[in-house]
Amino acid sequence: MPKDAVETKDVVVETVAGKSPRQFDRLPDEKKEQYVDLLKERIYASITLIAILSGQLPHAERIKPLSLLLSIFGTVFALWGATIIAHRLSYRVVHGEDRTRQSYRKLAMSSFGLLIPAIVPSVVTFGSVAGLYDVTSAIIVSIVLLLVTLFGFALMATSRVYKSWIRIILIALAEVALGCVIVGIKILTE
């Protein structure tokens, strides 16, 4: 075990999935993998939404609040559908047969994490729909909140491995910096 690694029983961090690291440790491996899939999809969708919203930022004056809301929902539902289709096709290629109905239900639930990141940007955008602030503000606040969410996931994940809070924060910041790079690339390519 690395010098600054920590046993998970010493860490008490509440996760967004409603499980503390201690609770994850007590789960059977199959259940752990379901949480891995759920969180992976949620992080993936958050990064995708950051990129989509960043691409809309330079054109925010021309975007109607309702169009922004549809873009957010359209993005996550398209990701959700694409994930299910990709799993279905790749399973058929590898196994030479179709999945069972039970495995489709499991797949639909594990990829449900793709829909969750749309909640905060949608709530923020509803404020714009109600005329409380403009679309530019809604986009900026949504991007910032998604980056904060990624930082939280990075802190949680890193704290499961290391006990040095300086190292935990530096690694989490580096991972969020990658999210910022995505924002920068998307804005520069517009």
C-alpha positions as semicolon CSV with decimal commas, in nm:
position;residue;x (nm);y (nm);z (nm)
1;M;0,000;0,000;0,000
2;P;0,145;0,344;-0,093
3;K;0,271;0,557;0,195
4;D;-0,014;0,807;0,171
5;A;-0,285;0,554;0,087
6;V;-0,567;0,527;0,334
7;E;-0,784;0,237;0,427
8;T;-1,140;0,318;0,327
9;K;-1,269;0,247;0,677
10;D;-1,094;0,568;0,793
11;V;-1,275;0,789;0,543
12;V;-1,627;0,916;0,600
13;V;-1,743;1,108;0,295
14;E;-2,108;1,102;0,194
15;T;-2,153;1,035;-0,175
16;V;-2,413;1,166;-0,413
17;A;-2,536;0,810;-0,461
18;G;-2,632;0,808;-0,094
19;K;-2,363;0,563;0,009
20;S;-2,058;0,638;0,217
21;P;-1,729;0,470;0,121
22;R;-1,779;0,235;0,417
23;Q;-2,113;0,126;0,275
24;F;-1,956;0,064;-0,065
25;D;-1,699;-0,164;0,094
26;R;-1,974;-0,383;0,238
27;L;-2,151;-0,431;-0,094
28;P;-2,107;-0,741;-0,308
29;D;-1,884;-0,689;-0,613
30;E;-2,178;-0,698;-0,857
31;K;-2,356;-0,420;-0,668
32;K;-2,033;-0,217;-0,652
33;E;-2,007;-0,243;-1,030
34;Q;-2,363;-0,110;-1,063
35;Y;-2,259;0,198;-0,864
36;V;-1,945;0,230;-1,074
37;D;-2,163;0,231;-1,387
38;L;-2,409;0,480;-1,239
39;L;-2,138;0,722;-1,129
40;K;-1,938;0,678;-1,450
41;E;-2,241;0,768;-1,659
42;R;-2,316;1,066;-1,437
43;I;-1,962;1,201;-1,467
44;Y;-1,961;1,142;-1,842
45;A;-2,290;1,328;-1,885
46;S;-2,164;1,616;-1,669
47;I;-1,856;1,657;-1,888
48;T;-2,071;1,636;-2,202
49;L;-2,311;1,899;-2,070
50;I;-2,018;2,127;-1,987
51;A;-1,900;2,096;-2,347
52;I;-2,249;2,155;-2,491
53;L;-2,319;2,455;-2,267
54;S;-1,974;2,597;-2,340
55;G;-2,047;2,578;-2,710
56;Q;-2,369;2,771;-2,658
57;L;-2,209;3,044;-2,448
58;P;-2,078;3,256;-2,742
59;H;-2,429;3,253;-2,893
60;A;-2,623;3,301;-2,571
61;E;-2,781;3,632;-2,676
62;R;-2,961;3,452;-2,960
63;I;-3,073;3,149;-2,757
64;K;-3,418;3,144;-2,604
65;P;-3,441;3,001;-2,252
66;L;-3,678;2,725;-2,363
67;S;-3,435;2,627;-2,640
68;L;-3,157;2,601;-2,383
69;L;-3,376;2,379;-2,167
70;L;-3,456;2,153;-2,463
71;S;-3,085;2,137;-2,549
72;I;-3,002;2,021;-2,196
73;F;-3,271;1,752;-2,193
74;G;-3,199;1,653;-2,552
75;T;-2,831;1,605;-2,472
76;V;-2,881;1,374;-2,176
77;F;-3,162;1,174;-2,335
78;A;-2,954;1,131;-2,652
79;L;-2,661;1,009;-2,439
80;W;-2,892;0,772;-2,253
81;G;-3,033;0,628;-2,575
82;A;-2,690;0,604;-2,737
83;T;-2,555;0,419;-2,432
84;I;-2,833;0,161;-2,446
85;I;-2,789;0,109;-2,820
86;A;-2,410;0,085;-2,785
87;H;-2,439;-0,173;-2,508
88;R;-2,693;-0,372;-2,706
89;L;-2,485;-0,379;-3,022
90;S;-2,155;-0,448;-2,849
91;Y;-2,312;-0,731;-2,647
92;R;-2,442;-0,891;-2,966
93;V;-2,102;-0,861;-3,137
94;V;-1,915;-1,019;-2,846
95;H;-2,166;-1,281;-2,732
96;G;-2,349;-1,361;-3,058
97;E;-2,687;-1,335;-2,884
98;D;-2,925;-1,077;-2,748
99;R;-2,938;-0,966;-2,386
100;T;-3,214;-1,080;-2,153
101;R;-3,496;-0,849;-2,047
102;Q;-3,351;-0,845;-1,698
103;S;-3,014;-0,728;-1,831
104;Y;-3,190;-0,452;-2,030
105;R;-3,360;-0,333;-1,711
106;K;-3,026;-0,337;-1,533
107;L;-2,867;-0,149;-1,824
108;A;-3,144;0,112;-1,825
109;M;-3,097;0,169;-1,451
110;S;-2,717;0,181;-1,467
111;S;-2,729;0,434;-1,750
112;F;-2,992;0,638;-1,564
113;G;-2,698;0,832;-1,419
114;L;-2,675;1,007;-1,756
115;L;-3,001;1,190;-1,683
116;I;-2,914;1,319;-1,336
117;P;-2,666;1,593;-1,439
118;A;-2,944;1,769;-1,630
119;I;-3,130;1,853;-1,308
120;V;-2,921;2,148;-1,187
121;P;-2,877;2,317;-1,528
122;S;-3,251;2,270;-1,587
123;V;-3,342;2,435;-1,256
124;V;-3,103;2,720;-1,335
125;T;-3,251;2,754;-1,683
126;F;-3,606;2,766;-1,543
127;G;-3,497;3,089;-1,372
128;S;-3,413;3,224;-1,715
129;V;-3,745;3,101;-1,854
130;A;-3,918;3,289;-1,569
131;G;-3,725;3,604;-1,662
132;L;-3,518;3,620;-1,342
133;Y;-3,193;3,645;-1,539
134;D;-3,067;3,609;-1,894
135;V;-2,957;3,296;-2,081
136;T;-2,587;3,390;-2,060
137;S;-2,609;3,389;-1,680
138;A;-2,795;3,057;-1,683
139;I;-2,526;2,899;-1,899
140;I;-2,238;3,033;-1,689
141;V;-2,397;2,928;-1,359
142;S;-2,477;2,583;-1,502
143;I;-2,119;2,532;-1,619
144;V;-1,981;2,641;-1,282
145;L;-2,217;2,412;-1,090
146;L;-2,130;2,116;-1,314
147;L;-1,758;2,185;-1,256
148;V;-1,821;2,200;-0,880
149;T;-1,998;1,864;-0,904
150;L;-1,699;1,716;-1,087
151;F;-1,471;1,858;-0,818
152;G;-1,686;1,687;-0,554
153;F;-1,662;1,353;-0,734
154;A;-1,286;1,399;-0,772
155;L;-1,250;1,478;-0,400
156;M;-1,457;1,177;-0,305
157;A;-1,269;0,942;-0,535
158;T;-0,924;1,068;-0,439
159;S;-1,000;1,061;-0,067
160;R;-1,072;0,689;-0,100
161;V;-0,710;0,634;-0,203
162;Y;-0,498;0,900;-0,032
163;K;-0,499;1,051;0,316
164;S;-0,297;1,366;0,242
165;W;-0,559;1,639;0,195
166;I;-0,310;1,850;0,000
167;R;-0,262;1,566;-0,246
168;I;-0,638;1,499;-0,257
169;I;-0,716;1,862;-0,338
170;L;-0,435;1,893;-0,595
171;I;-0,548;1,579;-0,778
172;A;-0,913;1,690;-0,767
173;L;-0,817;2,033;-0,901
174;A;-0,615;1,871;-1,181
175;E;-0,914;1,660;-1,280
176;V;-1,144;1,963;-1,280
177;A;-0,883;2,149;-1,483
178;L;-0,943;1,889;-1,754
179;G;-1,309;1,991;-1,745
180;C;-1,200;2,352;-1,787
181;V;-0,984;2,252;-2,084
182;I;-1,296;2,103;-2,244
183;V;-1,475;2,434;-2,188
184;G;-1,184;2,625;-2,340
185;I;-1,154;2,400;-2,644
186;K;-1,527;2,416;-2,710
187;I;-1,532;2,797;-2,684
188;L;-1,222;2,834;-2,905
189;T;-1,372;2,614;-3,176
190;E;-1,689;2,820;-3,200
